[in-house]
């Protein structure tokens, strides 16, 4: 979902990429600052360890574009080099987004996160379960074989509330315009409308990772 809508045409093409920025951009003009990506005037906070380059995917479970992009992003994430730290950040453009932010971080704290993460997208976009309110989320989680009492405890915990605040701070620091979109090294931001497609977003990200590595 974007404040300006865009297409995810040919998103699956990016699954063949394996951080080949040098090769890709040797064959075409390098992405231009101000066009395919933005440089932040003030660096955004990062969580990557020293010596690592952080890549952030901003997403929302209810966004159809994020749902379409998820398999591509997951495959791309698995290919990340050891010195590239990749993480997802659930966004909140208003208060109605917060339950799904809490859902993401609560699932992250429990077992079998990857499978549950995929199931959330499936529940919303295939089963048409909005998972937009606390009780809807609790009822759904209870049907997934998850200890719902433990889940509720985590979901309502100080730790999850803190993670939600940090996610919103990072979103604001990158001045996220819509989702899916991506940030690199706390310094660069790109999205589908700027890059032209989500496969191109990943190519731009690879280029920015390489530039950050050189810096």
FENVEN-V679868 format. One record per backbone hydrogen bond with DSSP energy under -1.0 kcal/mol. NH is the residue of the N-H (numbers start at 1). CO is the residue of the C=O. E is the energy in kcal/mol with one decimal. If there is no record, write none. Layout:
NH/CO/E ; NH/CO/E
//
This chain:
3/177/-1.3 ; 11/8/-1.5 ; 13/10/-1.5 ; 14/11/-1.6 ; 15/12/-1.5 ; 16/13/-1.2 ; 17/14/-1.8 ; 24/20/-2.7 ; 25/21/-2.8 ; 26/22/-1.0 ; 34/37/-3.7 ; 35/32/-1.9 ; 36/32/-1.6 ; 37/32/-1.2 ; 38/189/-2.8 ; 40/187/-3.4 ; 44/186/-2.7 ; 52/49/-2.2 ; 53/83/-2.5 ; 55/85/-3.0 ; 56/183/-2.8 ; 57/87/-2.4 ; 58/181/-3.0 ; 59/89/-1.8 ; 63/60/-1.8 ; 67/63/-2.0 ; 68/64/-2.1 ; 69/65/-2.1 ; 70/66/-1.8 ; 73/69/-2.8 ; 74/70/-3.0 ; 75/71/-2.0 ; 76/72/-2.3 ; 77/73/-3.0 ; 78/74/-1.6 ; 80/77/-1.6 ; 84/81/-2.0 ; 85/53/-2.2 ; 87/55/-2.4 ; 89/57/-3.0 ; 91/59/-2.5 ; 97/94/-1.8 ; 98/95/-1.3 ; 101/97/-1.4 ; 102/98/-2.7 ; 103/99/-2.3 ; 104/100/-2.1 ; 105/101/-2.1 ; 106/102/-2.5 ; 107/103/-2.4 ; 108/104/-2.0 ; 109/105/-1.0 ; 110/107/-1.6 ; 116/112/-1.9 ; 117/113/-3.0 ; 118/114/-1.8 ; 119/115/-1.9 ; 120/116/-1.9 ; 121/117/-1.4 ; 122/118/-2.1 ; 123/119/-2.8 ; 124/120/-2.1 ; 125/121/-2.9 ; 126/122/-2.3 ; 127/122/-2.1 ; 129/123/-2.9 ; 137/133/-2.3 ; 138/134/-2.7 ; 139/135/-2.6 ; 140/136/-1.9 ; 141/137/-2.8 ; 142/138/-2.1 ; 143/140/-1.0 ; 144/141/-1.8 ; 146/141/-1.1 ; 148/146/-1.2 ; 151/147/-2.4 ; 152/148/-2.7 ; 153/149/-1.9 ; 154/150/-2.2 ; 155/151/-3.3 ; 156/152/-2.2 ; 157/154/-1.7 ; 161/157/-1.9 ; 162/158/-2.5 ; 163/159/-2.1 ; 164/160/-2.4 ; 165/161/-1.9 ; 166/162/-2.3 ; 167/163/-2.5 ; 168/164/-2.2 ; 169/165/-2.1 ; 170/166/-2.4 ; 171/167/-2.5 ; 172/168/-2.4 ; 173/169/-2.3 ; 174/170/-2.1 ; 176/171/-2.1 ; 179/1/-3.1 ; 181/58/-1.4 ; 182/190/-2.9 ; 183/56/-2.2 ; 184/188/-2.2 ; 185/54/-3.7 ; 187/184/-2.6 ; 188/184/-2.1 ; 189/38/-2.2 ; 190/182/-2.5 ; 195/191/-2.6 ; 196/192/-2.7 ; 201/197/-1.7 ; 202/198/-2.0 ; 203/199/-1.6 ; 204/200/-2.7 ; 205/201/-2.6 ; 206/202/-2.3 ; 207/203/-2.1 ; 208/204/-2.6 ; 209/205/-2.6 ; 210/206/-2.1 ; 211/207/-2.2 ; 212/208/-2.5 ; 213/209/-2.3 ; 214/210/-2.1 ; 215/211/-1.9
//
